[in-house]
Every structure is written in structure tokens, then in C-alpha cells.
Amino acid sequence: MARRATSGDGGRRPTTIRDVAAHAGVSVATVSRILSGTYPSAPATRGKVMKAVRELDYVANANARGLAGASSRSVAIVVNSVVSPHYAHVAQGVQTQAALEGKLCIVGTTGGDPERELATVQLMRQEHAECVILVGNVVNDDAYRARMADYARALSAAGSQLVLCGRPALGPDVPALVIEYDNIGGAHAVTSHLLSAGHRRILFLGRHDGYTTPEARIAGYRNALSDFGVPHDPALELHGRMERAEGYRMIRGRLADGPPDFSAIFAGNDLLAAGARQALREHGLRIPDDISMVGFDDLPTAADIDLTTVHVPHEELGRTAVRLALRHGQDRSALTEQHVLLGTHIVVRDSVRPIRPH
Amino acid sequence: MARRATSGDGGRRPTTIRDVAAHAGVSVATVSRILSGTYPSAPATRGKVMKAVRELDYVANANARGLAGASSRSVAIVVNSVVSPHYAHVAQGVQTQAALEGKLCIVGTTGGDPERELATVQLMRQEHAECVILVGNVVNDDAYRARMADYARALSAAGSQLVLCGRPALGPDVPALVIEYDNIGGAHAVTSHLLSAGHRRILFLGRHDGYTTPEARIAGYRNALSDFGVPHDPALELHGRMERAEGYRMIRGRLADGPPDFSAIFAGNDLLAAGARQALREHGLRIPDDISMVGFDDLPTAADIDLTTVHVPHEELGRTAVRLALRHGQDRSALTEQHVLLGTHIVVRDSVRPIRPH
């Protein structure tokens, strides 16, 4: 498939790591160490090796890649979008761990379109990615589960491994690894934080029925209300996607209907909180003086707006996904489902003020 | 290479789009439209087609991919990191345009390591990416230019195309497309904005000699000072990388030395501004009441902290890169260098207050 320059034998033999070592005047072990990127090396040595790699147009593991099921050099992650900092931070964890393991990392983006997802997973499989990590919020319906089961079996048959990250498990007969984080626990904790400060009318931003992530977060919110004996008022749950502009839209709409009938806001993620904060400010309402607010995710925007939020271990999710998939790949007989749940915790900043209980 | 299930002829023939259409009971044109993702389609039709694609394990363009130099289905972008919103927004533009053109988008991450960059570009070339887009800030030295020229020629020989995005041109004999944006003009305009408001002692955050992006931004800053007849004071230029934590570090260090000897700050990008703002607040200094500040990039964090900044057309950079590369690919005889410069402009928010001239 790949065009490869010849190494000096008339083009009948692909360049090997030995050719590179000989050309650079160093040992094979040195070339291997430098190409894996996991050990320090002297700049001069590195320079010689990279020059030889370029001049011989060496493609590392080119031989191994031609063998069915042989180990590859890349791990793949598939996300809706790289602009969403949630996805970006998980992808960063994947990239970091891939680098530690001496692998490349490739990211496929789908724009949330199942057909692009299918085509992307097929491409990753063709390229012998060692694992394919799918991230984030989904509609957990039959069509989704059927699609994932197909991916899992096709990847497994090709010697690769499906990993679901921040998504629910598929079932014991599907060869997929699952790395989740505790959405319900985090949402329960941060809602309890507001309730403990005396808040009873807590607006929830970002209800999105059918989608796994907002459903888990609103479940934690409702459980906490119930634990504190606060009646559940569906009119306090505002529907929308988990984007900044949606938070702005929801609060703007709510305040257009009259003065706030809530003392606190639980934004389904930090981006919603940032948008909501802007709409509050345009109405002359300040956080936390007038309205308390909490978010979810602990992305950089939360630090910028001094938001108390739930820390999601995004990078750890990505690192764990790669680590487990590569360990798993070493034991092909153990293709039973594996399921990891990472914890979440509150990060307290300056966005909540206690009030007297009503 | 790729494992492909058989279509019903005993496995001697790969599945074609006609097989998918027959299996789904629709026309070839319908399958093509649905797989390209560029036209609306009825959910029922889409469902039938996707079911056929899964059952036949159809890999679109699998035949074409086998032919040397034939058109592929993917465009590739290589970035240091997907966590940096600058890179993420360019990658988003690439993904958007790729989807419009019916292509997949794959993103390679390098962590800034030239060896990983080399391995990633090789992988992209092996996979017949139609173009390989490299983004962002670099040390524009001989080693860099030699590496890029190697990439450009290797990709061109493989029927692909190197695109440099937000990087300087390589020279007329190197077959690379270059899409830049106006760093110097933007920095000049936003510095002039501070100067027009009466500021004379303007701290510059993020000087990083040798790196193309900060060098261009500081050049615009110095030019504007010169145009306003303000003497250049090198003590006002603080060195550091363009990251949030660095902005915090620089301002913390500066204020530890004594009260501010500046009335305004030009942060080399919005992340530096966010970090600087945090350090200012810890010293009880408010923006814009005590210190004026401007940034660069117009990333979401700028809206969160109400920062006047320079808008960089990140997504347009990505879209233009794909558009030009794919058009270019249609005329292989025109492999001369092509160079596009996109404009930048100020976005005024609430972070600058006029002062009396000194």
C-alpha cells in the first residue's frame, strides 16, 4: 500500500530498522529507543537517526503491519468534535498514554453522525489500530447497541479492541472494554452542596431525555433532592443540549418570563454555566451574590468564571482506556467484557452563597 | 490489508456500492448520497442502507484506495495537542469542510515531538490521506524547513499534499500549500487600541524568541509602539510559553517584585490573559478598573472573562486548508506553491479603560 523508498538493494526489500541503524552508525536498540520516544537520547544521536529515517524513508513496523492481527503502532479515538473541551481532554489522555506506550494516536471526528462514525471505525480497523476508543454521550437505544456490538465484533475479529469511554456497558457477550466515570455520584454530591447551603429552588440546565450523560446527571440531582426531602418540580428542569449557547438561551428565556423563581442553578456542564452566567449578567444578576451556580466537568472555563463544579477525570479516562486496551490485547483469550468506573469529586470555588432555608 | 467480509460470490470480489444498493433495495445514487452525508435522507432509507453496509461489511472506496495515487477518503491534520483550543478550532474547521466534501477527517497528535510528527506524517501518507495539514507555531530553523520540505516531496510523490496552516511559507520549490493569518496586523491593531486609550506602559506576555507565532505578535506590538512614538522598553516583554499557567506565573512574578509599573497588558494569547487575570485578582487588581488587558485568538475563554482580543479565523483556516488542498489535488500539474493570508480583527469587550496620557 505505502510507497516506500528503496534501501539500496534495488527496491526488492523494504527498509528495516537494521538498515536505519547501519546508515546512522548506531545500534538497533538505539534506533528503537529513539523511535519509541519513551527514553531520553542525546540530540546528536537523535539527529543522526532521524536523518537516516528520512533518507531511507523508513516506516517503523511496516513489516509487522502487513501480518493479519500483528501488533500495530497506533491507537485510535473517535469523538463527535475536538472543539468540545470534554472530548479534547479525553483525547489528550489517550495521546499521552499512547506516547508512553510508543504508539501513535489518531483521532477521528464524526460530527455526531452515525454514518461517519461507521466509516471512521472501518478506517481505523483497516489501519490496524490496536484499539478504537469511542467517547461520550449517546442515545442508548437498540440501534446504538446493535451498532456498537457490530463494531466490537468486527474489531475483535481484526485483532483490535473496542473501548467505550464515558458510555454504558453493552452486555457480557460483547467484546468491549468500558471505562465510565461517576456522573450520578458527582451530580448527587454537587446538588447536596447547594442543598446544604440552604437552596431549595435549584434550576437544572440541560435536561436531554434519552441521552446517557444528561440523564445520569439529572438522576443524581433528583436523588439528592429526594434525600433532602425537597419536592421535585419538573418546571425547574430546562431542556437543551450541553453547549454554551444553550445555557445562555435557557436563562434568557427563563428571565424573560419574570424574575427568578430559583436561588441556585445546577448547570449540566461548565459550558452551560458559562452561557447562563452571561445571560444572568445581562439581567444585572451576579454570581454568587444574587444567584448561586454549580457546574459539571471542571474544564478550564470553570476556573475562569470561579465556578464550583464536579471534577471529571477526563485525561485519566483516556489514559486508562489505552492502558487497559493494550494490556487486554496481550491476552487475546480474555475477551470478556471489562468495566471500570472512575470517581468524580467536587471542586469548590466562589459561586455558591448560603441562604436561609425557605 | 483490511479484513472484508464476502458479498456472496465466495469471497473473490470485494463488496461494491452496487451490492449495497441491491441488498438495501435502493439505487446506487441513494447509497452514495447517504454515505457521503452531504444530503438529507429519510430515516427509514438511511436505516436500510446502513444495515446493508453493516451486513456486507462494505468499505466505501475500498477499490479506489488500492490504486496508487487514487483519490482517498480522508484528510489528515497533525497538531501538537487537541487540548489547546487554538488547534481544536482549526481541527474543527478541517472536520467541517471534510464532511462537506464527503471525506473522513483524522487528527494526529505529536506532543510537539518531531519524531512523533515524522511517524504521524508517514502513517497519514501510508493511509493515502488526500492532504496532510500541519498546524501552528514552530521554530522556523533549518532543521524544520528541511523536515517540511521532505514531507512535502514525499506526500506529493504519493499523490497527497502538504498544507501548512498558521506557519510561514517554505519557498517556491517546495510543493506545499500555506494558509496563514495576519498575526502582525492583529497585534498592531490591538496594541494601537491600548495606545489610543492613553496607555504607554504596556506589558507584553509571552515573548518566545525563535517561535513564529509569538515573534509575529511581538513584532506587531513593537511596530505599534513605534508608530505612536512610544519608546520600546525590553523590560516590559515577559518571556514564556503561550499557556494559561505561564500567564499566571509571569504576573505573579512581576507583582512580587513591587507594585505594577504598567497600566495595561497585551497577553500573547487568551490563555495567557486568563492566567494573568487570576494572578491580578489574587493581588486585588481588577480588570479594567486597575489594569487594562487585551489578548489574542478570541477563544471561548475570552468571552468568559470579557476580554478585548484579536479574532483569529481558526475554523476558516481549517476549512480553507481542506478546500484548497482538494481543489489543488484536481490539478496535479499545478504543484507550485500557493499562499493564502487570512485577515484578523479586534473584538471589543470590557477589558480596556482609557487613561490620561502620561
HADDOCK unambig.tbl for C-alpha pairs under 7 A between the chains (distance, minus, plus):
assign (segid A and resid 1 and name CA) (segid B and resid 66 and name CA) 6.98 0.50 0.50
assign (segid A and resid 1 and name CA) (segid B and resid 126 and name CA) 6.68 0.50 0.50
assign (segid A and resid 2 and name CA) (segid B and resid 126 and name CA) 4.42 0.50 0.50
assign (segid A and resid 3 and name CA) (segid B and resid 158 and name CA) 6.49 0.50 0.50
assign (segid A and resid 35 and name CA) (segid B and resid 115 and name CA) 6.72 0.50 0.50
assign (segid A and resid 59 and name CA) (segid B and resid 122 and name CA) 6.86 0.50 0.50
assign (segid A and resid 66 and name CA) (segid B and resid 1 and name CA) 6.73 0.50 0.50
assign (segid A and resid 81 and name CA) (segid B and resid 92 and name CA) 6.82 0.50 0.50
assign (segid A and resid 82 and name CA) (segid B and resid 82 and name CA) 6.74 0.50 0.50
assign (segid A and resid 82 and name CA) (segid B and resid 88 and name CA) 5.45 0.50 0.50
assign (segid A and resid 82 and name CA) (segid B and resid 91 and name CA) 6.97 0.50 0.50
assign (segid A and resid 82 and name CA) (segid B and resid 92 and name CA) 6.28 0.50 0.50
assign (segid A and resid 83 and name CA) (segid B and resid 85 and name CA) 6.84 0.50 0.50
assign (segid A and resid 83 and name CA) (segid B and resid 88 and name CA) 5.09 0.50 0.50
assign (segid A and resid 83 and name CA) (segid B and resid 89 and name CA) 5.70 0.50 0.50
assign (segid A and resid 83 and name CA) (segid B and resid 92 and name CA) 6.18 0.50 0.50
assign (segid A and resid 85 and name CA) (segid B and resid 83 and name CA) 6.84 0.50 0.50
assign (segid A and resid 88 and name CA) (segid B and resid 82 and name CA) 5.45 0.50 0.50
assign (segid A and resid 88 and name CA) (segid B and resid 83 and name CA) 5.11 0.50 0.50
assign (segid A and resid 89 and name CA) (segid B and resid 83 and name CA) 5.72 0.50 0.50
assign (segid A and resid 91 and name CA) (segid B and resid 82 and name CA) 6.97 0.50 0.50
assign (segid A and resid 92 and name CA) (segid B and resid 81 and name CA) 6.83 0.50 0.50
assign (segid A and resid 92 and name CA) (segid B and resid 82 and name CA) 6.31 0.50 0.50
assign (segid A and resid 92 and name CA) (segid B and resid 83 and name CA) 6.21 0.50 0.50
assign (segid A and resid 95 and name CA) (segid B and resid 109 and name CA) 6.74 0.50 0.50
assign (segid A and resid 104 and name CA) (segid B and resid 120 and name CA) 6.71 0.50 0.50
assign (segid A and resid 105 and name CA) (segid B and resid 108 and name CA) 5.97 0.50 0.50
assign (segid A and resid 105 and name CA) (segid B and resid 109 and name CA) 6.21 0.50 0.50
assign (segid A and resid 106 and name CA) (segid B and resid 106 and name CA) 6.27 0.50 0.50
assign (segid A and resid 106 and name CA) (segid B and resid 107 and name CA) 5.39 0.50 0.50
assign (segid A and resid 106 and name CA) (segid B and resid 108 and name CA) 4.69 0.50 0.50
assign (segid A and resid 106 and name CA) (segid B and resid 109 and name CA) 6.89 0.50 0.50
assign (segid A and resid 107 and name CA) (segid B and resid 106 and name CA) 5.38 0.50 0.50
assign (segid A and resid 107 and name CA) (segid B and resid 107 and name CA) 4.65 0.50 0.50
assign (segid A and resid 107 and name CA) (segid B and resid 108 and name CA) 6.28 0.50 0.50
assign (segid A and resid 108 and name CA) (segid B and resid 105 and name CA) 5.95 0.50 0.50
assign (segid A and resid 108 and name CA) (segid B and resid 106 and name CA) 4.67 0.50 0.50
assign (segid A and resid 108 and name CA) (segid B and resid 107 and name CA) 6.28 0.50 0.50
assign (segid A and resid 109 and name CA) (segid B and resid 95 and name CA) 6.72 0.50 0.50
assign (segid A and resid 109 and name CA) (segid B and resid 105 and name CA) 6.21 0.50 0.50
assign (segid A and resid 109 and name CA) (segid B and resid 106 and name CA) 6.89 0.50 0.50
assign (segid A and resid 115 and name CA) (segid B and resid 35 and name CA) 6.54 0.50 0.50
assign (segid A and resid 120 and name CA) (segid B and resid 104 and name CA) 6.70 0.50 0.50
assign (segid A and resid 122 and name CA) (segid B and resid 59 and name CA) 6.96 0.50 0.50
assign (segid A and resid 126 and name CA) (segid B and resid 1 and name CA) 6.79 0.50 0.50
assign (segid A and resid 126 and name CA) (segid B and resid 2 and name CA) 4.53 0.50 0.50
assign (segid A and resid 158 and name CA) (segid B and resid 3 and name CA) 6.66 0.50 0.50
assign (segid A and resid 274 and name CA) (segid B and resid 304 and name CA) 6.57 0.50 0.50
assign (segid A and resid 301 and name CA) (segid B and resid 301 and name CA) 6.22 0.50 0.50
assign (segid A and resid 304 and name CA) (segid B and resid 274 and name CA) 6.58 0.50 0.50
assign (segid A and resid 304 and name CA) (segid B and resid 304 and name CA) 6.78 0.50 0.50
assign (segid A and resid 304 and name CA) (segid B and resid 305 and name CA) 6.65 0.50 0.50
assign (segid A and resid 305 and name CA) (segid B and resid 304 and name CA) 6.64 0.50 0.50
